[in-house]
Amino acid sequence: MPADRLPAAPNARTMTAMIGIFCRVAVPLALLACVLVEHRMGADALPNWVANLAVKSGIGNDRMVRLLVAAQILGAGLALLSARNARRVAWIACAVFAFAALAELSAIIGAPGNRALPGRIWLAPLAGLSFGGIGLWLLSRPAAATPPARLSAFRLLGSIAVLAAAFGVAGRMGVQPRTDVTLSSGGVESVSLDPASWTGKTFAQAGVAAHLPMLTPATLSGTKWVVFYRPSCGRCHQVMDTYFAGPQDGSVVAVKVPYGPGEEPGPALVAEDVACDGCERLEFPSKARWIITTPTIAKVEDGVITCVTWTDYDRCRTSSEASAASGE
């Protein structure tokens, strides 16, 4: 019997089975898990170096997310269609996982104050590096030869269907904008909010609801005034007393911007909360430092932000609203 037709040794058959399970089960599941994360987090799911590359290349973060989602769905579908395709997809996916993880780890290690970084910062790149490294090691092991794949109408139509589905899902998927989150020297996240870009969007589309989910149901119907304030901001107290004095009818949402870890107002600053009787009160998590000019007022009509101001607080009010405010 020719050597190339000899039955595979038990170890080779075992390794072939392990590689087959990895390529046709583990890799598609990992790719689809990435799709779910990107759907949930939007552009915030991008590693920092990928987000920077998207901006510098002119692709944009939202388009980059859609391209990644399309590639991941396509890879998972092709891996499920054919064993030979699955092995090729696995090689590419594991190499990308390992490279992306190393790039992100390099950025984290090179950041100032990396010794104080919370453990969750390391979790995703370490998981990606482990998956990619183990996969590359497994794929490089000797295994029984697989028969050459035959092109069939089923595989061809299946590949076309997967391609269409991948780009169809990616094109229709809503992508939350990336929030400008950086790490300070103490390892504390700093979140920079950009009210100038909010007009015409919902708070979810603006990326604010990702940090404060209750802001979406609070502004879904009717006209709402959302006021971002700090208790230590004297101007915030003045604006609330001028425009939102007296009992409110639920149309005002007061969002407290807390001080971050290690930050405290000076002794000469106002410490008590703003007066807003009948307001719905929300607060950003105190685990991060929030960068936004206070007070910032957003007018929201049926869930859509129609006006934002942090200077001229009469600009967003109609003449009747301004008259009512002056008469209060």
N, C-alpha and C positions, 0 to 999 in steps of 0.2 A: 504494500500500500504506500503510495507516495507520501512524503513527509508532510506536504501541505494539507493532506486529507486525514491525517491522524486525529483521533478524538482529543479534545483539549484536556489537559490535566485538571484534576479537581480544583487546585488552587486557582488556575486560570478561569475555570467556569465560575467559581465563587466571586472572583474579582470582576468578571464580566457582569454577573448579576448585580453586584453592588454598584458598579458604574451605571448600569442601565436604570436602576432605581433612582440614583442621584440625578441622572440627566433627564429622566422623564417624569419625575415626581418632585424632587427637592428643588431643582432649578426653576421649573414653572411656578411652584408655590412661592419661591422667593421673589420672582419677578412680579407676580400678582400682588404679593404683600407690599412691594414698593409702590405699585399702582394705587393701592388703598391708602397708603400713607400720603402720597402726593395729592390724592383726591381730598383727603381730610385737611391737610396742612397747606395746600396750595404752594405758592412760591417759597414759603418758609421751609419746605422740605428739601430745597436745594442746598447742597454743601456750599460753603462760602466761596470756594474757588470756582465752582460752576456758576454761581450767581454773578461773580465778578466777570467771568468769561462771557456770560450772556450779555452783560451790559457793555463790555468793551467791544464785542463783536457786532453789536447792534441788533442781536436776535431778540433780546428782551426776556425777562424772567418768565412771563406767562407763556410765551412761545416755546421757551426751553422746556418748561414742564410738560407741555403737550407733546413735544418731540420725544421726550423721555418716556412718557406714558405710551405713545404709539409704538416705540421700539420694544418696550417691555411686554406689551400685549402680543405684539408680533412674535417675539422670541418665545413666549410661553406657548402660543398656538402652534408654531412650527415644531417645537420640542414634543408636543403631544401628538403631532401628525406622523412623525417618522423618527425611528431610532437613530438613523444616520444624521438627520437634521438636529436631533436632540444633542448629540455629542458635539457638533459644531457650535450650537447655541451655548452649551455649557462651557466650552473653552472661552468663548467671547465674554459671556456673563461673568465667569469667575475672574478673568483678567481685569475686567472693568471694575468689579467689586473691590478687588485687591488694590488696584491703582487709585481708585477714588478714595478708599479708606486711608491709604498711605498719604495722599495729598492732604486730606482733612486733618490727619494726625500731625502732619508737619506744620500746618497752620496753627493748630492748637498749641503744640509744643513751643512754637515760635512766638506765641502771644505773650505779652507781659503779664507777670503774675500767674503763670500757669500752675504753680504749686497749689494755689488756692481754688482752682477750678472745681466746681461740683462734679460728682461722679457721673451724672447723667450726660454731661457733655462728651464724655469718652465712650459712652455706651454704643452709639450707632456706628462710629468708625471702627471700633474694636470688633463689633459683630460682623461688619462687612469684611474686615481683614481676615477674620477667622473663617468665614464662609468661603471667601475667595481662595485663601491659602489651602484649606483642606480640599476644596474642589480641584484646584490645579494639581495638588499632589495625587489625588485619586485618579484623575484623568491621565496622568503620566505613568501610571502603573501598567505593567504588561497585562494584557487581557486577550481572550480568544478573539480571533478575527471575525468580523461581522460580514455577512454576505453583501454583495453590492446591491444598492437600492435600485429598484426599477421604477421608472417614471410611469405613473398610472393617471388615468383621468381623475380618479378620486383624490389623489395627492395634489394634482394640479389645481382642481377646483377648490379643494380645501385650503391651499396656500393663498389663492386669490381671495377667498372668503375671509380668511384671517387678516390679510392685508387690509381689505376694505373695512372690516370691523375695528381693527386697531386704529386707523386714522379717523374713522367715524366717531368712535368713543372719545378719542383725544380732542377732536375738533369741537365736540358738543360739551365737553367737560368745562364747568366753570372753575376758574383758577383764582383763588384769593391772592391779592397782591402781597408782596414780601414786605414785612415790617423791618425797619432798620434796627436790628438787634445787634448790639456789640457787647463785648466783655470788658469790664473795667479792670484795673490792676488788681483789685481784690477778688476777681472772679464773679462779680455781680453783673447781671444782665442790665444793659441800658437800652430802653426802647424809645426810639424817636418817632413820634407821631407827626404826620404831615397834613394838617387841616386844609392846606391850600389845594390838595388833590381830592378832597372829599366830595365836592359838589357834583351832583348827578349820580351819585352812587348810594347804595345802602351801606350801613355800617359793616355788614359782612363783606361786601365788595371792597370797602376801604381798608379792611384788615383790622378794624378796631374790635369787632365782635369776637375775633379769635382770642382776645385777651379778656373780654367782658361779654360773655355770651348772652346775658340777660338784657343787654342793650337792644338786641333785635326784637324780641317780643314787646319790649317797652315802647317801641317806636313804630309798630306795624300799621296802625290805623290813626287817622286824624292828623292834626297838626301838633307837633311836639317841639318843645324848646329844650335842647340838651346843653347843659352848662357844665363845662369842665373847670374845676376850681381847686384851689388849695386853701385850707383853713387859715394859713399864715399869710395869705394874700389880701392886703387891705383893699386893693382895687376890686377883688372878687366880692367882698362884703358890700362895697359901695354899689356895684352893679346889681347884686341881688336885691338890695334895699330899694334901688331906683326902679328896676324893671319887673321884679317879681315879688314885690311886697304884698303882705296880706295873704289870706288863705288861697291856695291854688286849687284848680279843679282837676288835677291830674295831668295837666298838659305840660308840666315842667319836670324834667329828669335832671337831677343834680348829681353829677359824677365827680366824686372826690378823687383827686390825684394825690396819693400819699407820698411821703418821703420814703426813699429807699433804705435798705440796710445801711446803717452807719451814718445816716443823714438825720439831723434834727433841726427844727427852726431855732433861730437865735432867741434869746430871752426877751428882746424888745419887740418881737413879731407877735401878731395876733395868734392866739392859740385856740380859741373856741371855734366851733363849726359855724357855717353861714346859716342865717335864718331863712327858712323856706318852708312855711307851713303848708302841708298838703302836697309837697313835692315827692316824687318817687326818688329815692336815694340809692345810688350804686357807688361802688368803689373799686378801683383797680387793685390787683393784688400787690401787697407791700413787699414782695420778694424781689422786685425789680425797681430800677430808677426810671421814672417816666419823664420824657423830654417833650414838653408841650407848653406853649405860652398860655398862661392863665390870667384872666378868664377867657376862655374860648367858647363862643355860643354857636350852636348849629341848629338851624331850623329844618325840621324833618316833616315832610308831608306824605302820609301813607307809606312810610318806610323809606322814602328817598330823600336824601339830603339836598335841599334846594338852595341853601345859603349858609355860609360859614363866615364868621368874623371874629377877630380878636383885637380890633382897634375901634371902629365906628359901630357901636352897639345899636344904633338906630337903622343901620343900612338894611338889615334883614326884616325889618318890620314894615308892614303896610301903613298907610296914613291913619287908618282907623285903629290899628294896633298901637301906633305911636301916640295917638290922642288919648286912647284908653290908659296907656301907661303914664302919661303926664297928668291924668286926672286922678290916679290912684293915690 
